[in-house]
Amino acid sequence: MNSITGTYECKVDAKGRLMLPTSLKKQFKSLEDGFVLKRSVFQPCLELYPMKEWNEMMLKVNKLNRFVKKNNDFIRRFTAGVKTIEVDSAGRLLIPKDLLVFSKIEKDIVMSSAINIVEIWDKGLYESAIDNATDDFADLAEEVMGNLFENGDGIS
């Protein structure tokens, strides 16, 4: 999978189930492979990894030397709350209770593409995060992307 595109507003039912938007489902090569759902490292949201993407991430993590304390601490925190989940016959994902609590998801959510994964946010927290980042985004974009095309083979 190269990338996932789109931002979708959805609802979670009382049992923590959410219906995957049709246009998002079409972007996944296979729903049968399942997904991994985990806490985000930097934000109060969840990250939905297609299983192929998760396996590629785990190949990188598995290269870390577990006899280095920082590596071991990172692995523990990175994998905290990780759950394997599947799409049910009705096209829904079940968000486990502990991950609902972590992300403060109650009903209205936003599913937002983040290159090869999907972030799942409480709608209010998502809007707040986007609003708070507006002032700094121009500086951030320049810092992160500003030197990307120095070799002359890109666009600017």
Phi and psi in degrees as a GROMACS rama.xvg file:
@    title "Ramachandran Plot"
@    xaxis  label "Phi"
@    yaxis  label "Psi"
@TYPE xy
-79.067  -55.466  ASN-2
-160.491  159.202  SER-3
-110.76  140.192  ILE-4
-125.873  136.685  THR-5
125.76  158.516  GLY-6
-128.904  129.675  THR-7
-130.885  133.742  TYR-8
-96.0751  130.03  GLU-9
-138.591  179.893  CYS-10
-128.269  146.917  LYS-11
-105.525  134.761  VAL-12
-81.2775  179.148  ASP-13
-61.8076  -22.7725  ALA-14
-91.8757  -0.234772  LYS-15
88.5309  17.4434  GLY-16
-94.0111  142.024  ARG-17
-130.614  141.247  LEU-18
-84.8102  123.829  MET-19
-69.1562  128.803  LEU-20
-59.9154  140.948  PRO-21
-55.8655  -44.9101  THR-22
-66.2216  -27.3747  SER-23
-76.1156  -43.4387  LEU-24
-56.2037  -38.8536  LYS-25
-64.9693  -21.3424  LYS-26
-82.518  -15.4982  GLN-27
-87.1805  134.212  PHE-28
-64.4285  -40.372  LYS-29
-149.903  123.771  SER-30
-78.4132  -23.1235  LEU-31
-67.821  -24.1849  GLU-32
-67.6578  -22.2111  ASP-33
85.1541  -175.699  GLY-34
-141.643  164.042  PHE-35
-117.465  133.029  VAL-36
-116.265  131.404  LEU-37
-146.351  166.594  LYS-38
-70.0974  144.258  ARG-39
-74.2683  149.279  SER-40
-74.5324  -38.7766  VAL-41
-106.608  -18.0292  PHE-42
-131.203  161.349  GLN-43
-83.3848  56.5548  PRO-44
-135.891  177.316  CYS-45
-108.988  155.18  LEU-46
-119.812  126.548  GLU-47
-105.045  112.398  LEU-48
-102.671  124.822  TYR-49
-59.1078  145.843  PRO-50
-54.3147  -38.0165  MET-51
-61.0568  -43.6243  LYS-52
-66.0238  -40.0913  GLU-53
-62.9093  -44.2258  TRP-54
-61.7825  -37.8865  ASN-55
-66.1944  -39.3513  GLU-56
-63.9344  -41.8222  MET-57
-66.2471  -30.0032  MET-58
-61.283  -39.5028  LEU-59
-69.5382  -45.8387  LYS-60
-64.2961  -37.4159  VAL-61
-67.1735  -13.1676  ASN-62
-80.6534  -11.4818  LYS-63
-72.4877  139.797  LEU-64
-76.9015  114.183  ASN-65
-74.0596  -6.53685  ARG-66
-89.3829  4.58114  PHE-67
-101.962  119.339  VAL-68
-55.0721  -43.9242  LYS-69
-60.6846  -39.3838  LYS-70
-64.0369  -45.4899  ASN-71
-63.0473  -41.9652  ASN-72
-63.1527  -41.5784  ASP-73
-61.1921  -48.1274  PHE-74
-58.741  -44.1786  ILE-75
-61.1509  -46.939  ARG-76
-70.2603  -39.8238  ARG-77
-64.133  -36.1378  PHE-78
-97.0886  4.35017  THR-79
-61.7386  127.891  ALA-80
76.462  9.36199  GLY-81
-65.2966  134.166  VAL-82
-133.448  138.168  LYS-83
-88.1023  128.942  THR-84
-133.232  157.171  ILE-85
-126.913  159.328  GLU-86
-86.2393  128.661  VAL-87
-78.0226  177.973  ASP-88
-63.2641  -20.0123  SER-89
-91.7261  1.29198  ALA-90
84.3274  24.5075  GLY-91
-110.05  151.613  ARG-92
-108.358  140.763  LEU-93
-100.596  119.633  LEU-94
-88.9509  119.079  ILE-95
-60.8484  150.271  PRO-96
-53.9796  -45.1098  LYS-97
-62.1663  -33.4213  ASP-98
-77.7556  -30.4602  LEU-99
-62.6954  -43.0895  LEU-100
-64.4434  -47.4771  VAL-101
-55.8582  -46.0141  PHE-102
-87.8953  -2.66772  SER-103
59.9551  27.486  LYS-104
-78.0645  128.671  ILE-105
-118.804  -54.3164  GLU-106
-142.496  -63.6128  LYS-107
-84.7152  128.071  ASP-108
-129.777  166.194  ILE-109
-125.997  129.342  VAL-110
-104.496  117.806  MET-111
-124.087  128.008  SER-112
-67.0701  142.704  SER-113
-137.71  71.4427  ALA-114
63.8938  -87.8394  ILE-115
-111.14  6.35269  ASN-116
-133.575  174.972  ILE-117
-123.225  128.532  VAL-118
-87.4872  139.558  GLU-119
-117.786  116.869  ILE-120
-119.764  149.541  TRP-121
-63.3437  134.594  ASP-122
-57.7981  -43.7863  LYS-123
-62.8196  -42.6346  GLY-124
-66.565  -37.3862  LEU-125
-62.9883  -49.6495  TYR-126
-59.9001  -40.4745  GLU-127
-64.5954  -43.4777  SER-128
-63.6205  -40.6807  ALA-129
-67.0489  -45.2106  ILE-130
-62.6647  -41.6886  ASP-131
-69.4082  -24.5233  ASN-132
-88.6333  -10.0221  ALA-133
-58.6565  -46.312  THR-134
-64.1632  -35.6084  ASP-135
-91.1653  -7.94133  ASP-136
-66.0732  -39.0775  PHE-137
-61.1838  -44.7281  ALA-138
-65.1415  -41.7628  ASP-139
-63.754  -44.1641  LEU-140
-60.8278  -42.4422  ALA-141
-64.6701  -43.6312  GLU-142
-66.2401  -43.8592  GLU-143
-78.3863  -43.6444  VAL-144
-106.013  -11.2724  MET-145
-59.416  -34.3445  GLY-146
-102.878  8.29485  ASN-147
-63.9542  -32.0806  LEU-148
-108.158  27.5241  PHE-149
-64.9778  -25.6797  GLU-150
-79.9025  -0.272735  ASN-151
83.9575  0.860212  GLY-152
-100.397  8.0805  ASP-153
-113.822  -174.62  GLY-154
-105.055  161.189  ILE-155
